[in-house]
Amino acid sequence: MKIFIDIGHPAHVHYFKNFIWQMEKKGHRFLLTARNRGCIFDLLNTYKFDYIDRGKGSKNILGKILNMAKVDLLIYKAAKQFEPDLFLGFRSMYAAQVSRLMKKPCILFDDTEHSLEQRLLFMPFSEVICTPSCFKKNLGKKQVKFNGYMELAYLHPNYFKPNPSALKELGIKKGKKFFILRFVAWEASHDIGHKGLSIEIKRKLIKLLNKYGKVFISSEKPLLKEFEEYKLSVSPEKIHDILYYATMYIGEGATMASEAAILGTPSLYISPLAKHLGNFSELSQRYGLVLVYEDLNKSLAEITPLFRNPNLKQEWQKKRESLLQNKIDVTEWMIKFVENYKIREN
């Protein structure tokens, strides 16, 4: 089978990497297109994936519309040469739209309930939308649910084994306390109308955390000069090792918040969007792995005792074990679903 995959975010590389490797062993072939964003190309190069650069995209609405036509054309030309049997992606409007032009099936994954405007651009052109079982929206007859999270496609113990040597890049010894902060740009289409932490709150948070351990900041935007000393500088493929050994994750980034939780690292997700997302409802309410806050300023006093809890990490690891007992290997599910779907189609 020849499969086309579109990559639009660094997390998408991780979502599909094990799927690609396993499927290639079975003789399947792949064509990847990738957005020039963040560390996407670094990850693809590290994993030795061939790909086509589809550009950087745009930050404003008009630019996004014009870019959609441009990317659709680029992908259509590449796909015409490759002649895929199937299109695959995570909420990729480009894969969906081009699949319809080529009269080929498209299977997409989605775990972002509140992003309606993007869904309108991919759902009409997709045959199947795969979502976690905790997904809050009913997408109708196209929706297929799986008992897991996208992050379990690469952080399931069948694939992820923590490597303490990654800590050397940070100058941290195993067992030492350190915190990962994540600040996002709030420039995605589903972020319109929302804003993140203020500079003042970031200062307060860093000052508080410095009392308990070393602080590292991961940021989508360039850091202010006063925060540069905290910049997280690590090879992108090692970020999950760092998250695993971190004392705590605190941030606006949804992907990293759920990754930390699934790794058994105490995770504080700060966002007005969390209430819309089924995965965070489940991770927080059923498993207690994520603490969700809309306004960190009102919650600093509430979370401070967590930093003084010497057993915090062990408590989260037990919660993680409970989650893993209840959830599936998502890559294994993807492989079976895609292969069986193609058989049914034939």
N, C-alpha and C positions, 0 to 999 in steps of 0.2 A: 504494500500500500504506500502511496505517496501522500504525505501530509504537509500542509502549509500551516505555519504558526506565526502569529504576529505578537511581538513583544513591545509593550508600551511603558513598562515600569520595571525597575530592578527586581522587584518581587516576582514578576512574571518569569524571569529566568529560572528562579528557584522552583516555581510552580511546575514547570515543564521539564527541567533538566533530567530528573530521574526517569520520567516517562520516555523522553527521547532516547536515553542510553539503553533502557530496557527494550524499547521497541526496535532500535537499530540492531540489537542482538538477534531479533527475530526476522531481520531482513527488510524492515520498513525504512523508507527514505524520507528526508525532511528538507523543507525550504523555510528559512526563518527571515522575517523582516524585523527590524528593530529601530525604535526611536532613539535619537541621539540625546539621551537624558541621563543625568547623574552618572552612575557607575555601570550602566547597562553594557556598554561596549567592553569595559574592563572585565566584567563577569563572563561575557560571551567568549572573549579572547582567552581568559584563564581556563575555561572549560573546553576550549578548542572547538567551539561551534562556528561554522560558517554562517554568515548573515548578510543581508542587504540593508544598508543605511537608508532609512526613510525620512531623515531630517529631524529637526529639533521641535517642530510644532510651533504653536503660537499661544500667547497669554491672553489676548483679548478675543471677544466673541466673533467679530468680523474675520479676524485672522484665523480663528479655528475653523470657520466655515470654508474659507478659501483653501486652507491647508488640507481639509478633508478631501476636496476634489483632487488636489495635487497628489496626495498619498494614495487615493483610490486608483488613480491612473498609473502610478509607479508600481503598485502591487499587482494591478491587472496585467501589466506588461510582463512582470516577472513570473506571475502565475501561469500565463499563457505558454511560456516556454517550459515551465516545470510540469504542467498538466497534473495538478494534485487531484487525488480522489476525495480528499476531505480537507476542510478548513477548520482550524482550531484556534482558540484564544481565550483571553480573559477580558470580557466586555469590549471586544474589539469591533468597533463599527466598520473598520476598514476590511477586516476578514469577512464579516457578514455581508457587506455590500458587494464586494468583489465575488464572493461565492455565488450570490444570486445572479450576477452578470454571467458567470461561467456555468450556471446550472449545476452546481455541486453542493453537497450538504455542508452545513456549518454547525459545529458544536461549540458553544461558548460557556464559560464559567462566570458566575456572578455571586458576590457576597455583600454588595453595597446597595442596600434597600433604598436609600434616599436619593440616589442619583437617577432621577426619572428622565432628565433631558437626554442623557447618553443612551439610556435604554430604548428610547424612542427611535434612535438611529441604528440600533443593531438588532433589536428583537424581531421586527417584521421580516428580516432577511435570514434569520437563524432557524434551523430545524429544532434544535434542542438547547435549553438553558439549564445548566447543571448548577444547583445551589446547595449549600449546607442544609441539613435537616432543620436547623434552628432559624432559617431565613424567614423573616416576618411577613413577606408579601406573597400572595398567591399569583403566580404568573400564568396560570392557566394550563392548557394541555401540553404546552411546550416544556414545562418545568419538570425536571427530574432531580430528586433530592438524594444526597448521600450523607451518611452519618459521620461527618468529620468537618474539618476546616481546611481551607486551602493550604495553610501552613503545615498540615500533616502530610503533604506531598513531599516535603523535604526535611521536616523536623521529627518525623516519626522515628523511633529508635531503630527501625530497619535500615535507615539511611544516615541518621545523624549520630556521630560519636564525638563528644566534646574533646577538643585538643588543647590541653593547658599551655602548650608552647606558644599559642597565639598571644598569650599575656605578655610575652617578651617584647612585642611591638609597642606595648604601652608602658613598659618598665614596671609592671605589677607582678608581685609574687602571688602564687596560688594561696587563697585563704585571706588575703588582704581585702579590706572593704573598699569598694569603689562603686560609683553611681553613673549610669548612662542617662543623659538628658537628650531629648529629641525635639527639635523645633522645626515646624514645617512652613512652607511658603504660602499656603492658602491661596493657590492660583489655579487649582483644578476646577473644572466646570461645576462639580458638585460642592465646591467650597464657597461659591459666590454668595455674598451676604453674611459670611461668617468671618471672624477674626480670632487670632490666637492670643497667647500670653503677652501682656505688656512688658516693656523693658523693666519697669519697676518690680514686677512680680518675678521676672527672671533673676534680677539681682538678689531679691530676698531669698529665693529658692537656693541659689548657688551659695550664698552666705550661710544658710542653714545647713546644707549638705556638707560643706567644708569642715564642719565641726565633727563629722562622723566618718569621713573617708574622702578619697580622691574623687574629683568630678571630671567627667568627660562629656563634651557636647557634640552631638551629631546634628547638622543643620542643613536644610535644603538651600537656604540662602547664605551668602557670605556672613560670617559673624562680625558683630561690632568689635572694634579694636579692644575694648575692655574685656571681651569674652574670648579673645583669640588664644589665650594661654590654656584654655580648657578644650580646645578643638580635638575631636577624636580623629586620630590619624592611624588608620589600620587598613590593611588590604581588605577590599570589600568581601572577598570570599570567606574571611575569618570573622565577620561580624557576629555570626551566631555562636561561635565559640566564646567571644567576648560577652555576649548577652547571657550565655549560660552561667558564666562565672561571676557576673555582676551581682552586687549586693541588692540592687534594685534598679528598675527602669522607671523613669518618670518622663512623660512627654505627650506631645500633640499627635504624634504619628500612630495611626491605627495599626498598620502592618507590624511595626516594631513592638507595639504594646501587646498584640496577640502572640507574636513570636516569643517574647519574654515569658508570657504566661504559660505557653505550651512547653517551654523549656524549664519551667519550675522556678522562674525568677520573679519575685514580687513585682507587680506591674501596676503603675498608676497611669491611667489614661485620662488626659485632660482635654475635653472637647464637648461642645454643645451638640455634636452629631451622634454621640455614643448611644443615646436613647433610641435612635432609629435602627440600630444595627443588632440583628439577632445574635451574632456571634458574641458580642460583648455582653448582651443580656445573659446569655448562657454561661460564659466564662466568669462573670461576676456573681450571678445569683445561684447558679447550680454548683459551680466548682469553687467559687471564692478565690479565683486566681487573678482577677483584675479588680482594682478599685477604681471606680469611675467618678470623675468630678467635672462639673461644668465650669466652676469658678474656683481656681486653686487658692486665691487670696482668702476666701472664707474657710478654707480647709487646711491651711498650714498647721494650725494648732492641733487639728484632729489627727494628722498623719505623723506629726513629730514623734509620738511614742513608738511608732514602727521602727524608727532608726535606732532605738535603744534596745530593741528586742533581739537578744543573742541567738534565739532559735527560729528567727523569721524564715531564713532560707530553708531550713529543714521542714518547717511547716508547709511551705509552698511545694517542696519536692513530694511530700505525701499527697498533696492535692493533685499534683501532676500525675502521680501514679493512678489515682482514681480516674482522671480524665482518660488516660491511655487505655485503661481497661474497658472503657465504654465506647471508644472511637476506633475507626478503621484506618488502615494504611491507604491513604487517598491515591497514591500513585498506582498501587495495585488495582484499586477500583477503576481508575481512569483507563488503564490498559484493557481490562475486561470489558468495560463499557464501549470503548472505541472499537475494539475488535468485533464484539458482538453486534454493534450497531451496523458495521459494514456488512457483516454476514446477513443481517436482517434486510438491509437495503438491497443486497444482491438477490 
